[in-house]
Amino acid sequence: MKSKRVRAILVIILVVAISLSVVYVYWQKTISVDIAGADREFEPGLTTKQKLEDFDYLYNILMDNFPYFDVEKRKTGYYWPEHKAEFEDMIKNTKNDKEFYIALEKIIHNVHSGHTKLLSVDGYPYDLYLYSPHNGGKFDKPWYDVLKNSQKAYEQWGKILDQPYEEYIPPKEGRKYSSQVVTNVLEKSKIAYMDIKSFGQEYMELDNKRIKDFLESVKDYPYLIIDIRGNGGGSTSYWEDNILKYLLNKHAEYDLYTIYRNGDYIQPFIKARGVGLKVTPMSPSTGINLKNTPPEVKKDGFGKYVKVKYKFEVREPVGFKGKIFLLVDDGVYSAAEGITIFCKATGFATIVGTNTSGDGIGIDPVLVALPNSKLIVRFPISMGLNPYGSSNEEVGTTPDIYVQPMKSKDAVMEKVLQIIDGGE
């Protein structure tokens, strides 16, 4: 009797194990990115033909999937797709792999998008760590697939560029760690100040205690200034877990829209993040403010959009109930733009400064590996729209109180202190 029960249990375990294996294999297939030349290794000494193949592959990927060519043309006057022949000539004139890398770097820089760049030898190990299974799991699988496939190539590129490949080691207290947070009491029992220079994920846990301890010490102050000027971003989780976690006293939510191109390459990345896209034409009934929407999104190649509902619950507030000011400038970008949008949408803080630089709405930029060189290019795929319909990448976020910057003094800080002194 006992042996039958044991056999029955073993059968159940086997069935469950097989079922989980099938689900895992299915998951692997459904979100795996199609990597060009995945079965080939990088061999130094690229021919001109191979270099041009790499560029043409990248050009076509960007033309089908990158959403910001028209935006960047309006911002800079430069329309990248028109320069294809010029870029091909640059590549034809390269005499070796190192010159090809430099030329490719310049070509990609000319896209004029802050999130579009050639992944460097010293930057590659960090991204490999960031998107590895122990960090992101299934949500980051397409990113990790691209990175892992190019690991051996980047080790070789390190030798070609005289930049030794080094495995990324996360910063720890006392080693390779410089806090991104500066705290200060500007006026005892009245004005607290916190400057955060980066929202880098690698600093998130290390900065958490410093921020929490400071906020607890000033929880009874009537004013808190959070300065993120020059903060180029990092991780959204940084400001959610290190700032909102301790300052948000009531539930907050708002809706935003992101628009995508119809390219095939980006689909596994979108699917991995659980983003559901509608393919219906955009109209007033969608909820998108079409009056201010960039004109190109109504053309062929665009049309997929998603309405994202952002929800923020109360977690571990320290009890601060005073007024918060968020200081911003055109150095605020990406994840730092994210908290600016949150403040604008919810009134969590009064935004003071100049327009930000945007691109703080949507999923991570995707990665594409070139078939011959195995070099990786990062580029954004989601055009986030401000609540009033404009492209966040194009206009950023407009502050509640605009202050013209001055070289001789900190006009933004002076404005905030003036408001506080006036009791506003």
C-alpha positions in Angstrom: 0.0 0.0 0.0 2.8 2.3 1.0 4.8 1.5 -2.2 1.7 2.3 -4.4 1.3 5.7 -2.7 5.0 6.5 -3.2 4.7 5.5 -6.9 1.7 7.7 -7.3 3.5 10.6 -5.7 6.4 10.1 -8.0 4.2 10.0 -11.1 2.5 13.3 -10.0 6.0 14.9 -9.5 7.1 13.6 -13.0 3.9 15.0 -14.7 4.4 18.4 -13.0 8.1 18.5 -14.0 7.3 17.6 -17.6 4.5 20.3 -17.7 6.9 22.9 -16.3 9.5 22.0 -18.8 7.0 22.3 -21.7 5.9 25.8 -20.3 9.6 26.8 -20.0 10.4 25.7 -23.5 7.3 27.5 -24.9 8.3 30.6 -23.0 11.8 30.4 -24.4 10.5 30.2 -27.9 7.9 32.9 -27.6 10.2 35.7 -26.4 13.5 34.8 -28.0 14.9 37.5 -30.2 16.1 36.7 -33.7 19.8 37.5 -33.6 21.4 38.0 -37.0 24.5 35.8 -37.6 24.0 34.1 -34.2 25.7 31.0 -35.5 28.9 32.8 -36.5 31.8 34.0 -34.4 33.4 37.3 -34.8 36.7 37.1 -36.7 39.0 40.1 -36.5 40.0 41.6 -39.9 36.5 42.5 -41.2 36.3 43.0 -45.0 34.7 46.0 -46.5 31.8 43.8 -47.6 31.3 42.6 -44.0 31.4 46.1 -42.6 28.8 47.3 -45.1 26.6 44.3 -44.3 26.7 45.3 -40.7 25.8 48.9 -41.5 23.0 47.9 -43.9 21.5 45.6 -41.3 21.6 48.3 -38.6 20.1 50.9 -41.1 17.2 48.6 -41.9 16.5 47.7 -38.3 16.4 51.4 -37.3 14.3 52.4 -40.3 11.6 49.8 -39.3 11.7 50.2 -35.5 13.2 53.5 -34.4 10.5 56.1 -33.6 12.4 59.4 -33.4 14.0 60.3 -36.8 11.4 63.1 -37.4 11.6 64.2 -33.8 15.3 64.6 -33.9 15.1 66.4 -37.2 12.8 69.0 -35.7 15.1 69.3 -32.7 18.4 69.5 -34.5 17.7 70.0 -38.2 19.5 66.8 -39.0 17.6 63.9 -40.7 19.7 60.7 -40.3 18.2 58.5 -43.0 19.2 61.0 -45.7 22.9 60.4 -45.0 23.1 56.7 -45.8 25.4 57.2 -48.8 27.7 59.4 -46.7 27.8 56.8 -44.0 28.6 54.0 -46.4 31.5 56.1 -47.8 32.8 56.6 -44.2 32.8 52.8 -43.8 34.4 52.1 -47.1 37.3 54.4 -46.1 38.1 52.5 -42.9 41.3 50.5 -43.2 40.9 48.2 -40.2 38.6 47.1 -37.4 39.5 49.9 -35.1 38.7 52.5 -37.7 35.4 50.7 -38.5 34.5 50.9 -34.8 35.2 54.7 -34.7 33.3 55.3 -37.9 30.3 53.3 -36.6 30.4 55.2 -33.3 30.2 58.6 -35.2 27.4 57.3 -37.4 25.3 56.3 -34.5 26.1 59.5 -32.6 24.5 61.4 -35.5 21.1 59.9 -34.7 21.2 62.5 -31.9 19.1 60.4 -29.5 20.4 60.1 -26.0 19.4 56.5 -25.7 20.9 55.5 -29.1 24.5 54.5 -28.9 27.1 51.9 -29.7 27.7 49.7 -26.6 31.4 50.2 -25.6 33.8 47.6 -24.3 33.8 49.1 -20.8 29.9 49.5 -20.9 29.2 45.9 -22.1 30.0 44.1 -18.9 27.7 46.3 -16.9 24.8 45.7 -19.3 25.5 41.9 -19.2 25.3 42.0 -15.4 22.2 44.3 -15.4 20.1 42.0 -17.7 21.4 38.7 -16.5 18.8 36.1 -15.3 19.6 36.7 -11.6 18.5 40.3 -12.0 15.7 40.6 -14.5 14.7 37.0 -15.2 12.2 36.4 -18.0 11.4 40.1 -18.4 14.9 40.8 -19.6 15.5 37.6 -21.7 15.7 39.2 -25.2 18.2 41.8 -23.9 20.3 39.1 -22.3 20.2 36.9 -25.4 21.7 39.6 -27.5 24.4 40.4 -24.9 25.4 36.8 -24.2 25.8 36.1 -27.9 28.3 38.9 -28.2 30.4 38.2 -25.1 33.4 36.5 -26.9 33.3 39.2 -29.5 33.5 42.0 -27.0 36.5 40.3 -25.3 38.2 40.5 -28.7 37.1 44.1 -29.4 38.7 45.0 -26.1 42.1 43.8 -27.5 41.5 45.6 -30.8 40.7 48.9 -29.1 43.3 48.6 -26.3 40.5 48.5 -23.7 41.0 45.4 -21.6 37.7 43.6 -21.1 36.9 43.4 -17.4 34.0 41.7 -15.7 31.6 44.1 -14.0 31.7 44.1 -10.2 28.8 45.8 -8.4 29.9 48.7 -6.2 30.0 48.0 -2.4 30.4 50.3 0.6 34.1 51.1 0.9 35.0 49.9 -2.6 34.4 51.6 -5.9 31.4 53.4 -4.3 30.7 57.0 -4.2 27.2 57.9 -3.0 25.1 59.7 -5.5 23.3 61.5 -2.8 24.2 64.8 -1.0 22.0 65.8 1.9 21.9 69.1 3.8 19.8 71.2 6.2 19.6 74.7 4.7 17.7 76.0 7.6 17.2 74.0 10.8 13.7 72.8 11.4 12.6 74.4 8.2 14.3 73.6 4.9 15.9 70.2 4.0 17.8 69.7 0.8 18.7 66.5 -1.1 20.7 66.3 -4.3 20.7 63.1 -6.3 23.2 62.9 -9.1 22.2 59.6 -10.6 19.4 56.9 -10.5 21.8 54.2 -11.5 20.5 50.8 -10.4 23.9 49.8 -9.1 23.6 52.6 -6.4 20.0 51.9 -5.5 20.5 49.7 -2.4 23.7 51.5 -1.2 21.9 54.9 -1.3 18.7 53.7 0.3 19.7 53.9 3.9 21.3 57.3 3.5 18.1 58.7 2.0 15.8 57.0 4.4 17.8 58.1 7.5 17.8 61.7 6.2 14.1 61.8 5.4 13.3 60.4 8.8 15.5 63.1 10.4 13.6 65.9 8.6 10.1 64.5 8.5 8.7 67.4 10.5 10.2 70.1 8.3 7.8 72.2 6.3 9.9 72.2 3.1 12.0 69.6 1.2 14.0 70.4 -1.9 14.9 67.4 -4.1 17.5 68.5 -6.7 17.9 66.2 -9.8 19.5 68.7 -12.1 22.0 67.0 -14.4 20.6 63.5 -13.5 20.7 61.5 -16.7 18.6 58.7 -15.3 19.3 55.0 -14.6 16.5 52.9 -13.1 12.9 53.8 -12.4 13.1 51.5 -9.4 15.7 53.9 -7.8 13.2 56.7 -7.3 10.3 54.5 -6.6 12.1 52.6 -3.8 14.3 55.4 -2.5 12.1 58.4 -2.7 8.4 57.6 -3.2 8.6 54.7 -0.8 9.3 57.1 2.1 7.5 60.3 1.0 4.3 59.1 -0.7 1.4 59.5 1.7 -1.6 58.6 -0.5 -2.3 56.4 -3.5 -1.5 58.0 -6.9 -2.2 56.9 -10.4 -2.3 58.4 -13.9 -2.5 57.2 -17.6 0.1 57.8 -20.3 0.4 56.6 -23.9 3.4 55.1 -25.7 3.5 54.6 -29.5 5.5 52.0 -31.4 6.7 51.4 -34.9 5.4 48.2 -36.7 8.8 46.6 -37.1 9.3 42.9 -36.4 12.6 43.1 -34.6 11.2 44.8 -31.5 8.3 42.4 -30.9 10.1 39.9 -28.6 11.3 42.8 -26.4 7.7 44.2 -26.1 6.3 40.8 -25.4 8.9 40.1 -22.7 7.8 43.2 -20.8 4.2 42.2 -21.0 3.2 45.2 -23.1 -0.1 44.6 -25.0 -0.4 46.7 -28.2 -3.5 47.7 -30.0 -3.2 48.0 -33.8 -6.3 50.1 -34.3 -5.8 53.5 -36.0 -5.4 56.3 -33.5 -8.4 58.6 -33.1 -9.9 60.9 -30.5 -11.7 57.8 -29.1 -8.4 56.2 -28.1 -7.9 58.9 -25.5 -4.7 60.2 -27.2 -4.6 64.0 -27.7 -4.1 64.0 -31.4 -3.9 67.8 -31.6 -0.4 67.9 -30.2 0.7 64.4 -31.4 3.7 64.4 -33.7 2.4 64.2 -37.3 4.5 61.2 -38.3 2.7 58.9 -35.9 -0.3 59.1 -38.3 1.7 57.7 -41.2 2.5 54.2 -42.3 5.0 52.4 -40.1 3.4 53.7 -36.9 0.1 52.9 -35.4 0.7 50.5 -32.5 0.1 52.1 -29.1 -0.5 51.2 -25.5 -2.2 52.9 -22.7 -0.2 52.5 -19.5 -1.8 53.0 -16.2 0.8 53.9 -13.6 -0.2 53.1 -10.0 1.7 53.9 -6.8 0.6 52.6 -3.5 1.6 53.9 0.0 4.4 51.8 1.3 6.6 53.0 4.2 6.1 56.8 4.6 8.3 58.5 7.1 5.5 60.9 7.9 6.7 64.0 5.9 3.8 66.2 5.2 5.5 69.4 4.1 5.9 70.9 0.6 8.3 69.3 -1.9 10.1 71.1 -4.7 11.8 69.2 -7.5 14.6 71.1 -9.2 15.1 70.2 -12.9 17.0 71.3 -16.0 17.8 70.0 -19.5 20.2 67.4 -18.0 17.3 65.5 -16.6 16.6 62.5 -18.9 15.3 58.9 -19.0 14.5 57.5 -15.5 15.1 61.0 -14.0 12.5 62.2 -16.4 10.2 59.5 -15.0 10.0 61.1 -11.6 9.5 64.5 -13.2 6.5 63.1 -15.1 5.2 61.6 -11.9 5.3 65.0 -10.1 3.7 66.7 -13.1 0.8 64.2 -13.3 0.1 63.9 -9.6 1.2 67.2 -8.0 3.5 65.3 -5.7 6.1 68.1 -5.9 6.3 71.6 -7.5 8.7 71.4 -10.5 11.1 74.3 -10.8 13.7 75.0 -13.4 13.8 74.6 -17.2 12.4 72.0 -19.6 13.8 68.5 -19.2 15.2 66.4 -22.0 12.6 63.7 -22.0 12.4 60.0 -23.0 11.2 58.9 -19.6 8.1 57.0 -20.8 8.2 53.4 -22.0 10.3 50.3 -21.8 14.1 50.0 -21.9 15.9 50.7 -25.2 16.4 47.5 -27.0 19.7 45.9 -28.2 20.7 44.8 -31.7 23.9 42.8 -32.5 25.4 43.4 -35.9 25.9 40.1 -37.8 29.6 40.2 -38.5 31.3 42.4 -35.9 28.9 41.3 -33.2 29.0 44.9 -31.9 25.8 45.9 -30.1 23.7 49.1 -30.7 21.1 50.3 -28.2 18.1 52.3 -29.4 14.7 53.3 -28.0 11.5 51.9 -29.4 8.7 53.6 -27.5 7.6 57.2 -28.2 6.1 58.3 -24.9 3.5 61.0 -25.1 3.1 63.7 -22.5 -0.4 64.1 -21.0 -1.1 66.9 -23.5 -0.1 64.7 -26.5 3.3 65.9 -27.5 6.4 63.6 -27.7 8.2 63.5 -24.3 11.5 63.0 -26.2 10.8 66.1 -28.2 9.8 68.7 -25.5 10.5 67.0 -22.2 8.5 68.2 -19.3 7.6 71.8 -18.7 8.2 72.9 -15.1 5.5 74.4 -13.0 7.7 77.4 -12.4 10.1 78.2 -15.2 13.4 79.8 -14.2 15.8 81.1 -16.8 19.3 79.7 -15.8 22.1 82.2 -15.0 25.8 81.7 -15.2 26.6 83.9 -12.2 24.3 82.4 -9.7 21.9 79.5 -9.0 18.7 81.2 -10.1 16.6 78.1 -9.6 17.6 77.7 -6.0 17.1 81.4 -5.3 13.6 81.2 -6.8 12.7 78.4 -4.5 14.1 80.1 -1.4 12.2 83.2 -2.4 8.9 81.3 -2.6 9.6 79.7 0.8 10.4 83.1 2.4 7.2 84.5 0.9 5.2 81.7 2.4 3.8 80.4 -0.9 
